[in-house]
Structures are given as structure tokens and as C-alpha cells.
Amino acid sequence: MDTRKHIDHYDTLRVMAMVAVVAIHIATPTLKMAFKAGNLSADWYTGDIYLALTRFAVTMFLMLTGATMLGREHKYKDFIKKRLTRIFVPFLVFSVGYIVFKLHFDRPQPHVEDLNGLLGWVGDKYMECGLSQHFWYVYMLLVLYPIIPPVQRLISMDKRHRGLDIVLGVWAVYLVLFHSSPLSPFALPTPEAISKSNILTTTGLIYFGSRIGTYLTFFGYMLLGYRLSTLLNDMEKRDLRKWKVIAAVVYAASVAFCATVCARMSLGKLNMAALGYMHINTMVQTIAVFVMVAGTEISQTQSKASRITRNIRNSISECSYGIYLLHIMVISVLWSMKIYWKICAPAISIPLLTLGVTLVSWVIIYAIRKIPGGKYITG
């Protein structure tokens, strides 16, 4: 039985990760649209810095999953039923929503005359981008979640976590040495090489096998989140304060490193490899943010403003999965209205739009959750 108490700062980290995800999707077009070979503009550098600041986004979600789910006993059947249902049902609902949405907003406008035409168009969209680019994270969770209970049994037998530390060390070395090598699943066929005509061929099978292999490497972040949580929970407050200062310095260094490397690699041709979630710098940054926020709490008993802030944070944290699924629609609607990073200087437009998209998505998901059965739709 799990007897651990609720850890307040996990909600803060979850909200930070969600806002960072939105910021990434707001800022990424800045790099692509403002890029000029050999002459990177001020707008490009602004987007580069914002993306460097938010590398911890998706990986933080995975670390929080590890911190909250590993170290607990799970009955496999109950776990799969509860967790995968919570992920899969909202995903199906939003998949239908994105099909309807793209039928209206895609340019050029698709012409679908009958059911066969619709199914063919949906198949093309799935092969092109998995219905929506950000759904890759959901596909990954559907691969990783079934692994959690058996991994937890192995962890429970590793009382001093020596085996876990070795695994994490090997994983870190893998990120450094093999991320860009021919042995890495990242180097295998790209989505552009796959179509409905070759999905069942050797090329297609290699592609999907490589995707699963890539997803499995992300499980290291779950292990890392669990291990780091055990270390921080046992740490004295004085030692924690010292490590938080160190973590702040490391975070600043990781941002500078990422922004600089991305700029240097993009002088001739746009190259965003340094921004990858499986880059060693991203792992370091995620650890730093995890440590920086550790032990922080928003009091329930102080000022009214403090209580309101806490309630809003907790609500956004609870709605985070629904916000993740929805926010691309909100961004797309704004783009259709010519509202994107170019509305003003990107140093202002990116954080402004990030805040706006996050709040609008939260309000919509919050409203849906108030409808009977709405929580099954939003997760």
C-alpha cells in the first residue's frame, strides 16, 4: 500500500512543465521563420533563448511520473485499467476532435466526399504527423506505462538502489555516446520515409521498431525522477538549500550551452539537434529544475492571494493532460487569425502568447471537467 503524502512542489513542477511545453510550440516557429543562413537575426536568437530555457518541459513530466509511480506497489491489471484508461480515452476523444479540426483548418482545404475518402485522408494524416505532431508523447506513454509495474518489482528488490544507479549511469553514457550514432534508434528511418504503401514492409517495420526503441530510452527519465526524489526526500534542509543554489547555476549554464550550441550549429543550415529531449544537456537541465523547486510549498494558511495562487496551480496541474492535448488547437486558431510571434517583438510576444494559450486551454479543460463525465474526456 502506498502511504506517501502528497508532495506539494510536484504540482508546481507539473505546471512549469506544461507552460514550458506551450512556450516551445509558440517559440519553435520563430527559429524556422526567422532563419537566414550565415546571418542569424535578433528574432532568431530570441526564439533560440526561449527554447533553451524550456528544454525540461516533456522530460519533467516523465520524471514526475517516475517520482510518483515508481516505489509504489501496483497490481498490474488494476494499474493498466486505471492509468491507460486515463490516457487512452481522452486521446481517442481528442483524436476525433483533431480530425474535425483539421478538416476545417488545414490548408489547402481537404476535399472528402465519402467515408472511404475520410478514412483515406485520416490515414494520410496519421502517416504524416500521427494526426498531430504533439501526439508522439501520448504514443510514448502507451508504450512506457505497461512497463512500470514490472520495473517497480525490480526496484523493490534493489534495496540500496545500487543496480538502479548503474542503470542510470549506463543510460547517461548512452545519451552522450550513441545519441547521434548509427546504433541509435534516433538515426533510423524518418517519418518521411514511411507511407501507407510500405508500412508493412521491412522499412515500415524497422521504422516502428525504432520508434518503440526511442520511446523505451525515455524510460530513463522515469527512473531518474524516482531516484532523485528518494535522494531529495532524505536530504536535510540545509543541504537542500546548498544543492538548490548549485542547481540554479547549472540551469543557467545549461541554457547558455544549449542556446550557444544551437546557434553555432545553425550558422550554415538550421540545426536544432541541441534542443533534443534526449540530449545530455536536456537531462542536466531537467535535474537542475527538479532540484531548484524541491521542498517549495505554497501555504494554504497565509494570505488570500497565496490561497488563490495555490488553488489555480493545483487546478492547472490536474488539468495538465487535457491542456497538453488541447493547446495545439488554440495555437492553430490564433495562427488562423494571424496572431503568432510576429504580433510584436518576440521577446514580448512569446511569453504573452504562452500565457494566453495556457490560460485559454486551462479554462476550456476546467469547464469540460465540470460537466458530468468530463474528467473521462480530459484525463
C-alpha positions as CSV (number, residue, x, y, z in Angstrom):
1,M,0.0,0.0,0.0
2,D,1.2,3.5,-0.8
3,T,1.3,5.6,2.3
4,R,3.3,8.5,0.9
5,K,1.8,12.0,1.4
6,H,1.1,14.4,-1.4
7,I,4.2,16.4,-2.3
8,D,3.3,20.0,-2.9
9,H,6.1,21.0,-5.2
10,Y,5.3,18.3,-7.7
11,D,2.3,20.3,-8.7
12,T,4.5,23.4,-9.2
13,L,6.8,21.4,-11.4
14,R,3.9,20.0,-13.4
15,V,2.6,23.5,-14.1
16,M,6.1,24.7,-15.0
17,A,6.4,21.8,-17.4
18,M,3.0,22.5,-19.0
19,V,3.8,26.2,-19.5
20,A,7.2,25.2,-21.0
21,V,5.6,22.9,-23.5
22,V,3.3,25.7,-24.7
23,A,6.3,28.0,-24.9
24,I,8.1,25.5,-27.0
25,H,5.3,25.3,-29.5
26,I,4.9,29.1,-29.6
27,A,8.7,29.7,-30.0
28,T,9.7,27.0,-32.4
29,P,8.3,28.7,-35.5
30,T,10.4,31.7,-34.6
31,L,13.6,29.7,-35.4
32,K,12.2,28.3,-38.6
33,M,10.7,31.5,-39.9
34,A,13.5,33.9,-38.9
35,F,16.3,31.7,-40.0
36,K,18.8,33.0,-42.5
37,A,22.0,31.0,-43.2
38,G,25.1,32.8,-42.1
39,N,23.1,35.8,-40.7
40,L,21.0,34.8,-37.7
41,S,18.6,37.6,-36.8
42,A,17.8,39.1,-33.4
43,D,14.4,37.4,-33.7
44,W,16.1,34.1,-34.3
45,Y,18.3,34.5,-31.2
46,T,15.3,35.4,-29.1
47,G,13.5,32.2,-30.1
48,D,16.7,30.3,-29.5
49,I,17.0,31.6,-25.9
50,Y,13.3,30.8,-25.1
51,L,13.7,27.2,-26.4
52,A,16.9,26.8,-24.5
53,L,15.1,27.9,-21.3
54,T,12.4,25.3,-21.7
55,R,14.3,22.1,-22.6
56,F,13.0,20.5,-19.4
57,A,9.3,20.5,-20.5
58,V,8.5,17.0,-21.6
59,T,11.3,15.3,-19.7
60,M,10.0,16.8,-16.4
61,F,6.6,15.2,-17.0
62,L,8.4,11.8,-17.3
63,M,10.5,12.5,-14.1
64,L,7.3,13.3,-12.2
65,T,5.7,10.1,-13.4
66,G,8.7,8.2,-12.1
67,A,8.7,10.1,-8.8
68,T,5.0,9.4,-8.2
69,M,4.5,5.9,-9.6
70,L,7.8,4.1,-9.0
71,G,8.4,3.0,-5.5
72,R,4.8,2.0,-5.1
73,E,3.2,-1.4,-5.3
74,H,0.9,-1.9,-8.3
75,K,-1.4,-4.7,-9.2
76,Y,-0.7,-5.0,-12.9
77,K,-4.4,-5.4,-14.1
78,D,-5.6,-2.5,-11.9
79,F,-2.7,-0.3,-13.0
80,I,-3.3,-0.9,-16.7
81,K,-7.0,-0.4,-16.4
82,K,-6.7,2.9,-14.4
83,R,-3.7,4.5,-16.0
84,L,-4.1,3.5,-19.6
85,T,-7.8,4.3,-19.5
86,R,-7.0,7.8,-18.2
87,I,-4.6,8.3,-21.1
88,F,-6.3,6.4,-23.9
89,V,-9.9,7.6,-23.6
90,P,-9.1,11.3,-23.7
91,F,-6.6,10.6,-26.5
92,L,-9.3,8.9,-28.6
93,V,-11.7,11.8,-28.0
94,F,-9.2,14.4,-28.9
95,S,-8.1,12.4,-31.9
96,V,-11.6,12.7,-33.3
97,G,-11.5,16.4,-32.3
98,Y,-8.3,16.9,-34.3
99,I,-9.7,15.2,-37.3
100,V,-12.7,17.5,-37.3
101,F,-10.5,20.5,-36.5
102,K,-8.0,19.7,-39.4
103,L,-10.9,19.2,-41.8
104,H,-11.8,22.8,-41.2
105,F,-8.4,24.5,-40.6
106,D,-6.0,22.6,-42.9
107,R,-4.7,24.5,-45.9
108,P,-5.3,23.6,-48.6
109,Q,-8.8,22.6,-47.6
110,P,-9.2,18.8,-47.9
111,H,-11.9,17.5,-50.1
112,V,-13.6,14.5,-48.5
113,E,-16.7,13.3,-50.3
114,D,-17.5,10.0,-48.6
115,L,-16.4,7.6,-45.8
116,N,-13.7,6.0,-47.8
117,G,-12.3,9.3,-48.7
118,L,-12.4,10.4,-45.0
119,L,-10.6,7.2,-43.9
120,G,-8.0,7.6,-46.6
121,W,-7.4,11.2,-45.5
122,V,-7.2,10.2,-41.9
123,G,-4.7,7.5,-42.8
124,D,-2.6,10.1,-44.7
125,K,-2.7,12.4,-41.8
126,Y,-1.6,9.7,-39.4
127,M,1.3,8.8,-41.6
128,E,2.2,12.4,-42.0
129,C,2.2,13.5,-38.3
130,G,0.3,11.0,-36.2
131,L,-2.8,13.2,-36.5
132,S,-1.0,15.9,-34.6
133,Q,2.7,16.4,-34.0
134,H,2.4,16.5,-30.2
135,F,0.6,13.2,-30.0
136,W,4.0,11.5,-30.1
137,Y,4.1,11.9,-26.3
138,V,0.9,10.0,-25.9
139,Y,2.1,7.2,-28.1
140,M,5.2,7.0,-25.9
141,L,3.2,6.8,-22.7
142,L,1.2,3.9,-24.2
143,V,4.5,2.1,-24.6
144,L,6.0,3.0,-21.3
145,Y,3.1,2.7,-18.8
146,P,2.8,-1.1,-19.1
147,I,6.5,-1.4,-18.1
148,I,6.1,0.5,-14.8
149,P,4.7,-2.4,-12.6
150,P,7.4,-5.0,-13.5
151,V,10.1,-2.3,-13.2
152,Q,8.8,-1.4,-9.8
153,R,9.1,-5.0,-8.7
154,L,12.8,-5.0,-9.7
155,I,13.3,-1.7,-7.9
156,S,11.7,-3.1,-4.7
157,M,14.3,-5.9,-4.7
158,D,17.2,-3.3,-5.1
159,K,17.0,-2.0,-1.6
160,R,20.1,0.3,-1.8
161,H,19.4,1.3,-5.4
162,R,22.9,0.2,-6.5
163,G,21.5,-1.6,-9.5
164,L,19.4,1.4,-10.4
165,D,22.4,3.7,-10.1
166,I,24.3,1.5,-12.5
167,V,21.4,1.5,-15.0
168,L,21.1,5.3,-14.8
169,G,24.9,5.6,-15.3
170,V,24.7,3.4,-18.4
171,W,21.8,5.4,-19.7
172,A,23.6,8.7,-19.3
173,V,26.6,7.3,-21.2
174,Y,24.3,6.1,-23.9
175,L,22.9,9.7,-24.3
176,V,26.4,11.0,-24.6
177,L,27.9,8.4,-26.9
178,F,25.2,6.9,-29.0
179,H,22.5,9.6,-29.5
180,S,23.8,10.5,-33.0
181,S,25.4,7.2,-33.9
182,P,24.2,4.7,-36.4
183,L,23.4,2.4,-33.5
184,S,20.9,4.9,-32.1
185,P,17.1,4.4,-32.8
186,F,17.1,8.2,-33.5
187,A,19.3,7.6,-36.6
188,L,16.9,5.0,-38.2
189,P,14.2,5.8,-40.8
190,T,12.4,9.1,-40.6
191,P,8.6,9.5,-40.8
192,E,9.0,10.9,-44.3
193,A,10.3,7.5,-45.5
194,I,7.1,5.8,-44.4
195,S,3.8,5.7,-46.3
196,K,0.7,3.6,-46.4
197,S,2.2,1.7,-49.3
198,N,5.3,0.5,-47.4
199,I,4.0,0.5,-43.8
200,L,4.0,-3.4,-43.7
201,T,7.3,-3.7,-45.5
202,T,10.7,-4.2,-43.9
203,T,11.2,-0.4,-44.0
204,G,8.0,0.2,-42.2
205,L,8.6,-2.4,-39.5
206,I,12.1,-1.0,-38.9
207,Y,10.6,2.4,-38.5
208,F,8.0,1.4,-35.9
209,G,10.6,-0.8,-34.2
210,S,12.9,2.2,-34.0
211,R,10.1,4.4,-32.6
212,I,9.5,1.9,-29.8
213,G,13.2,1.7,-29.2
214,T,13.3,5.5,-28.9
215,Y,10.3,5.6,-26.6
216,L,12.0,3.0,-24.3
217,T,15.1,5.1,-23.9
218,F,12.8,7.8,-22.5
219,F,12.1,5.5,-19.6
220,G,15.4,6.5,-18.1
221,Y,13.8,9.8,-17.2
222,M,11.2,8.0,-15.1
223,L,13.9,6.1,-13.3
224,L,15.8,9.3,-12.8
225,G,12.8,11.0,-11.4
226,Y,12.3,8.3,-8.9
227,R,15.9,8.1,-7.8
228,L,16.3,11.8,-7.5
229,S,13.1,12.0,-5.4
230,T,14.5,9.4,-3.0
231,L,17.7,11.4,-2.6
232,L,15.9,14.7,-2.0
233,N,13.4,13.3,0.4
234,D,16.2,12.1,2.6
235,M,18.2,15.3,2.5
236,E,18.5,17.8,5.3
237,K,17.0,21.3,4.7
238,R,20.4,22.9,5.0
239,D,22.0,20.6,2.4
240,L,18.9,21.0,0.2
241,R,19.4,24.8,0.2
242,K,23.1,24.3,-0.9
243,W,22.1,22.0,-3.7
244,K,19.4,24.4,-4.9
245,V,22.0,27.1,-5.3
246,I,24.2,24.7,-7.3
247,A,21.2,23.6,-9.4
248,A,20.3,27.3,-10.3
249,V,23.9,27.8,-11.5
250,V,23.7,24.5,-13.5
251,Y,20.4,25.5,-15.0
252,A,21.8,28.9,-16.2
253,A,24.8,27.1,-17.6
254,S,22.6,24.6,-19.5
255,V,20.6,27.4,-21.0
256,A,23.7,29.2,-22.2
257,F,25.2,26.0,-23.5
258,C,22.1,25.0,-25.4
259,A,21.5,28.4,-26.9
260,T,25.1,28.8,-28.0
261,V,25.5,25.3,-29.5
262,C,22.2,25.6,-31.4
263,A,23.4,29.0,-32.8
264,R,26.8,27.6,-33.8
265,M,25.2,24.5,-35.5
266,S,22.8,26.7,-37.4
267,L,25.2,29.2,-39.0
268,G,25.1,27.3,-42.3
269,K,21.9,25.3,-42.1
270,L,19.2,25.3,-39.4
271,N,20.2,22.5,-37.0
272,M,18.1,22.1,-33.8
273,A,19.8,18.9,-32.5
274,A,21.0,20.6,-29.4
275,L,17.3,21.2,-28.4
276,G,16.5,17.4,-28.4
277,Y,14.9,15.9,-25.4
278,M,17.4,13.1,-25.3
279,H,20.4,15.4,-25.4
280,I,22.6,15.1,-22.3
281,N,22.2,18.9,-21.7
282,T,18.4,18.4,-21.5
283,M,18.9,15.7,-18.9
284,V,21.1,18.0,-16.8
285,Q,18.7,20.9,-17.1
286,T,15.7,18.8,-16.1
287,I,17.6,17.6,-13.0
288,A,18.5,21.2,-12.1
289,V,14.9,22.4,-12.3
290,F,13.7,19.4,-10.3
291,V,16.2,20.2,-7.5
292,M,15.6,24.0,-7.7
293,V,11.9,23.6,-6.9
294,A,12.3,20.7,-4.4
295,G,10.8,21.5,-1.0
296,T,9.0,24.7,-2.0
297,E,5.4,25.0,-0.9
298,I,2.5,27.4,-1.4
299,S,0.9,27.8,2.0
300,Q,-2.8,27.3,2.5
301,T,-2.9,29.3,5.7
302,Q,-1.3,32.6,4.7
303,S,-2.8,35.4,2.6
304,K,-5.9,35.2,0.4
305,A,-3.6,35.7,-2.6
306,S,-1.5,32.7,-1.6
307,R,-4.6,30.5,-1.3
308,I,-5.8,31.6,-4.7
309,T,-2.4,31.0,-6.3
310,R,-2.3,27.6,-4.7
311,N,-5.8,26.7,-6.0
312,I,-5.0,27.9,-9.5
313,R,-1.8,26.0,-9.5
314,N,-3.5,22.8,-8.3
315,S,-6.2,23.1,-10.9
316,I,-3.8,23.6,-13.8
317,S,-1.8,20.6,-12.5
318,E,-4.9,18.5,-12.5
319,C,-5.9,19.7,-16.0
320,S,-2.4,19.4,-17.4
321,Y,-3.0,16.3,-19.6
322,G,-6.1,17.9,-21.1
323,I,-4.2,21.2,-21.6
324,Y,-1.5,19.3,-23.4
325,L,-4.0,17.6,-25.7
326,L,-5.9,20.8,-26.5
327,H,-3.3,23.6,-26.7
328,I,-2.2,23.0,-30.3
329,M,-5.8,23.7,-31.3
330,V,-5.7,27.0,-29.5
331,I,-2.4,27.9,-31.1
332,S,-3.8,26.9,-34.6
333,V,-6.9,29.1,-34.2
334,L,-4.6,32.0,-33.2
335,W,-2.4,31.4,-36.3
336,S,-5.5,31.4,-38.5
337,M,-6.2,34.9,-37.1
338,K,-2.6,36.0,-37.8
339,I,-1.8,36.0,-34.1
340,Y,1.6,34.5,-33.6
341,W,5.1,35.5,-32.6
342,K,5.2,38.3,-35.2
343,I,2.5,40.4,-33.5
344,C,5.3,42.3,-31.7
345,A,8.9,41.8,-30.7
346,P,9.3,38.0,-29.9
347,A,10.8,38.8,-26.6
348,I,7.3,40.0,-25.6
349,S,5.1,38.0,-27.9
350,I,6.4,34.6,-27.0
351,P,5.7,34.9,-23.2
352,L,2.5,36.8,-23.8
353,L,1.1,34.2,-26.2
354,T,2.4,31.4,-23.9
355,L,0.4,32.8,-21.0
356,G,-2.7,33.4,-23.1
357,V,-2.7,29.9,-24.7
358,T,-2.1,28.2,-21.4
359,L,-4.9,30.2,-19.7
360,V,-7.4,29.7,-22.5
361,S,-6.7,25.9,-22.7
362,W,-7.0,25.6,-18.9
363,V,-10.3,27.4,-18.8
364,I,-11.7,25.2,-21.5
365,I,-10.5,22.0,-19.9
366,Y,-11.6,23.2,-16.5
367,A,-15.1,23.8,-17.9
368,I,-15.3,20.4,-19.5
369,R,-14.2,18.7,-16.3
370,K,-17.2,20.3,-14.6
371,I,-19.6,18.5,-16.9
372,P,-20.7,15.1,-15.7
373,G,-18.2,12.6,-17.1
374,G,-16.0,15.4,-18.3
375,K,-13.0,14.1,-16.4
376,Y,-13.0,11.0,-18.6
377,I,-12.7,13.2,-21.6
378,T,-9.9,15.4,-20.3
379,G,-7.9,12.8,-18.3
